[in-house]
Amino acid sequence: MKNKYFIFYLLIFSISYGKIYKFENLGIFKKNTSVIHSEKGDYVIDENGNTLIKPNYMNIEILNNGFLYCTSNSYSKIIDNTGKVYLSGYYEIKNSTKCNSYYILEKKIGNSIKYSMLNSSFKEVLGYNFNDFKEINENLIAFKKDKFWTLYNTKGEQINDYLIEEISNNNSENFAIKVDNKWGILNSKGKLISELKYEDLYHVDGDYFAGYYNNHWFIINNSDSFLVSINVDLFNNVLDGTYIIVEYKNKYGIIDKYGNEVLPTNYNMIFKANKSDYFVAFNKNVLFLFDKNGNYIKEIKNYTSIVNNQYFEFEDNMKKGLLNQDGEPFLPPIFSDITPCNDLSIIIKKDNKCGLLNPDGDLILMPEYKNIIYLDPNYIKIDSNYFAIQKNDKYILINNKGNLVSDIQYGFNELKNIQIYENFLFDKYNLVDLNSKKIISNNAFSYIELSDFKYSNIARIKNGKNIGYYDRIKNKVFYIK
């Protein structure tokens, strides 16, 4: 019976649907098991395309310990692949499902949302007494009841008696808490390693904090030792755990985590460039570039804006261009408009015609279109970055590489009803009309089930009479005989 190759079938009666389904007993679900999201519901297949769980549920998620978390109409179950139910009810798992030592459940009780905690055996260790939670680290969870937070370990045991007003956690070993309007530092096990005496407290790096005490800012270590006093009004932002933007008399500068000045507090704004180690500071319409040690590199005049936090837009004779992070010409000042639409593309406009660039400045589309519109994922149901380019009064769809998705022309409002599925193997697309549930563009497979690559790496396909699956990780199509 314990032999993992022994197969038998167990009939399970599903109260929610009034149907009987079969589950193969293969032990706990393996990592190469995939959840397929379909119009009929979610189902589970193995690496050979065999169906393990039929679409009983609206949503299925494989937990890190190999169990299934299944939901339908707010009703949830945790099951193994024999169909055994370990927990059922009107709840939702809210903590990271990568964790398998505890589970936090959310449930609506009356007009309030409440939280409880289960151990790894799905037994309740904390009841529905809390109105919020925070996962501090792998050892600690903070639960909020009324106005205060309390710390618990993964067994549901209370760590200390502090009534915590605020928790500042940067996914580091140590973290800050606020009790009776004063801040202190706790280690990863919840033990106080700093007095509750600071009026404000910032976590800078694993071993360093910035604390405000007796009208001064101090850099302190995790043993609560003062390292240096800093003459600033405010700690504004921490960069890379090494540098800190500080404010003094409404001007900004930079210090390192040891309190050493990198840039003086002389600038209206400071930030770190995305793809370099440069600091960018500016006053009015002049940008100044500095290296990470605060050494001056150059200044950029006639600056107008920052594009994608990595390029500097400037104007010359009423035309716009771009400089790279070294302050060198990237695009000449020949455009009437430059519009960053995401981290991957830039729309340009020249002589009332629109074109498209990639982040490296390569021309994707010549500026010859009446209009180019970035299709925000909140507007159209897509999994990647797409654009609508206007020809006459209609639009056609392209991706951010300029490849044609479909030559079908749409009115702009019609785009709301389209969902795009990419065929990664052949770099083609299927377009599905969400109203009729029919494919309206058939550039790839003759049929694709309504599954979502955002959640699964496998889509069900059909070519003629052949039915199979496309695995985008293996970049392979395999058919079921």
Secondary structure, 3 states (H helix, E strand, C coil): CCCCCCCCEEEEEECCCCEEEEEECCCCCCCCCEEEEECCEEEEECCCCCEEEEEEECEEEECCCCCEEEEECCEEEEECCCCCEEEEECCEECCCCCCCCEEEEEEEECCEEEEEEEECCCCEEEEEEECEEEECCCCEEEEEECCEEEEEECCCCECCCCCECEEECCCCCCEEEEECCEEEEECCCCCECCCCCECEEEEEECCEEEEEECCEEEEEECCCCEEEEECCCEEEEEECCCEEEEEECCEEEEEECCCCEEEEEEECEEEECCCCCCEEEEECCEEEEECCCCCEEEEECCEEEEECCCEEEEEECCEEEEECCCCCEEEEEEECEEEECCCCCEEEEECCEEEEECCCCCEEEEEEECEEEEECCCCCECCCCEEEEEECCEEEEEECCCCEEEEEEECHHHHHHEEEEEECCCCEEEEEECCCCEEEEECCCCEECCCCCCCCCEEEEEECCEEEEEECCCCEEEEEC
